[in-house]
Amino acid sequence: MCSMNAQARIYVWWPKLDADIESNVRACAVCQKVRATPTKLPLFPWIYPKRPFQRIHIDFCEDKKEYFLILDDIY
């Protein structure tokens, strides 16, 4: 619905444009069937590292107002 609204606003406008598009999309059987289909992406396996610190993951974490830097060596 969001992309339809954005595309429609480029070319036309009338009062309650968003509501009209929303009601048409909700009434469309094809739109409802297709909307829940997730995009299928190919899997890309990780290459196993040959030595320490060749591949690392870093993230921040908060616990009770204390902040932590998490470093995970995948080796």
Residue frames relative to the residue before (quaternion, step in Angstrom):
aa qw qx qy qz dx dy dz
M 1.0000 0.0000 0.0000 0.0000 0.00 0.00 0.00
C 0.6429 0.5420 -0.3309 0.4284 3.57 0.96 -0.83
S 0.6912 0.4559 -0.2960 0.4762 3.58 0.87 -0.87
M 0.6170 0.5304 -0.3510 0.4635 3.59 1.07 -0.63
N 0.6416 0.5159 -0.3204 0.4685 3.59 0.97 -0.84
A 0.6667 0.5031 -0.3059 0.4569 3.58 0.88 -0.90
Q 0.6657 0.4955 -0.3014 0.4696 3.58 0.94 -0.87
A 0.6556 0.5137 -0.3170 0.4537 3.60 0.94 -0.83
R 0.6539 0.5350 -0.3208 0.4280 3.61 0.95 -0.82
I 0.5682 0.5861 -0.3872 0.4286 3.60 1.17 -0.41
Y 0.8050 0.3280 -0.1320 0.4764 3.57 0.92 -0.94
V 0.8196 0.0867 -0.0065 0.5663 3.62 0.97 -0.79
W 0.0170 -0.7703 0.6344 0.0623 3.51 -1.36 0.15
W 0.1444 0.7372 -0.6567 0.0661 3.53 -1.19 0.67
P 0.6437 -0.5084 0.3752 0.4317 3.58 -1.18 0.39
K 0.8390 0.1297 -0.1555 0.5051 3.55 -1.05 0.93
L 0.1699 0.8048 -0.5411 0.1749 3.59 1.08 0.75
D 0.6751 0.5000 -0.3004 0.4517 3.60 0.81 -0.98
A 0.6657 0.5022 -0.3031 0.4613 3.59 0.93 -0.90
D 0.6485 0.5126 -0.3228 0.4610 3.60 0.98 -0.75
I 0.6521 0.4944 -0.3163 0.4799 3.58 0.95 -0.83
E 0.6471 0.5263 -0.3199 0.4494 3.57 0.93 -0.88
S 0.6805 0.4800 -0.3023 0.4638 3.60 0.86 -0.86
N 0.6461 0.5094 -0.3252 0.4661 3.61 1.02 -0.72
V 0.6533 0.5018 -0.3170 0.4700 3.60 0.97 -0.80
R 0.6672 0.4974 -0.3094 0.4602 3.60 0.93 -0.82
A 0.6922 0.4621 -0.2737 0.4822 3.61 1.12 -0.60
C 0.5977 0.5819 -0.3528 0.4238 3.61 1.23 -0.32
A 0.3934 -0.7435 0.4958 0.2161 3.59 -0.59 1.18
V 0.6487 0.5163 -0.3223 0.4568 3.60 0.97 -0.81
C 0.6435 0.5219 -0.3246 0.4562 3.60 0.95 -0.85
Q 0.6797 0.4882 -0.2934 0.4622 3.58 0.93 -0.86
K 0.6493 0.5150 -0.3233 0.4568 3.58 1.06 -0.69
V 0.7303 0.4436 -0.2329 0.4644 3.57 0.93 -0.90
R 0.6049 0.6246 -0.3647 0.3331 3.62 0.99 -0.71
A 0.7130 0.4547 -0.2679 0.4617 3.60 1.02 -0.68
T 0.5148 0.6476 -0.4215 0.3715 3.60 1.23 -0.04
P 0.3018 -0.7645 0.5348 0.1962 3.63 -0.53 1.07
T 0.5362 -0.6115 0.4742 0.3373 3.54 -1.16 0.59
K 0.2912 -0.7591 0.5574 0.1683 3.57 -0.81 0.99
L 0.0796 -0.7967 0.5992 -0.0031 3.53 -0.74 1.12
P 0.4978 -0.6425 0.4742 0.3384 3.59 -1.04 0.61
L 0.4451 -0.6758 0.5198 0.2737 3.55 -1.16 0.63
F 0.1314 -0.7677 0.6240 0.0630 3.54 -1.05 0.84
P 0.2446 -0.7966 0.5301 0.1565 3.62 -0.19 1.18
W 0.5108 -0.6344 0.4880 0.3139 3.53 -1.15 0.67
I 0.4063 -0.6574 0.5712 0.2766 3.51 -1.18 0.60
Y 0.4315 -0.7133 0.4887 0.2573 3.56 -0.72 1.08
P 0.4319 -0.7179 0.4743 0.2706 3.62 -0.75 0.98
K 0.4115 -0.7289 0.5045 0.2118 3.54 -1.12 0.73
R 0.7920 0.1314 -0.0753 0.5914 3.59 1.23 -0.30
P 0.6386 -0.5285 0.3780 0.4123 3.62 -1.18 0.36
F 0.8485 0.1760 -0.1764 0.4669 3.52 -1.25 0.71
Q 0.3933 0.6834 -0.5095 0.3445 3.56 1.13 0.57
R 0.7697 0.0600 -0.0397 0.6344 3.57 1.16 -0.65
I 0.0423 0.7961 -0.5998 0.0683 3.56 -0.73 1.11
H 0.2302 -0.7224 0.6308 0.1648 3.53 -1.31 0.44
I 0.0981 -0.7971 0.5957 0.0128 3.56 -0.94 0.95
D 0.1042 0.7833 -0.6062 0.0900 3.56 -0.99 0.85
F 0.3793 -0.6766 0.5740 0.2625 3.54 -1.35 0.29
C 0.0809 -0.7798 0.6200 0.0301 3.53 -1.17 0.65
E 0.1540 -0.7718 0.6106 0.0883 3.57 -1.10 0.71
D 0.0599 0.7717 -0.6304 0.0581 3.54 -1.00 0.90
K 0.8368 -0.1354 0.0352 0.5293 3.57 -0.55 1.23
K 0.7051 -0.4945 0.2329 0.4518 3.55 0.86 1.11
E 0.5547 0.5141 -0.4321 0.4912 3.58 1.17 0.54
Y 0.2419 -0.7893 0.5541 0.1069 3.56 -0.88 0.95
F 0.1117 -0.7945 0.5966 0.0181 3.54 -0.99 0.92
L 0.2608 -0.7065 0.6318 0.1833 3.51 -1.19 0.64
I 0.1703 -0.7961 0.5776 0.0591 3.56 -0.58 1.19
L 0.0217 -0.7725 0.6343 -0.0193 3.55 -0.79 1.06
D 0.0606 -0.8076 0.5862 -0.0235 3.57 -0.67 1.15
D 0.2295 -0.7586 0.5981 0.1189 3.54 -0.68 1.14
I 0.3504 -0.7798 0.4821 0.1917 3.58 -0.57 1.12
Y 0.5011 0.6553 -0.4285 0.3685 3.60 1.22 -0.33
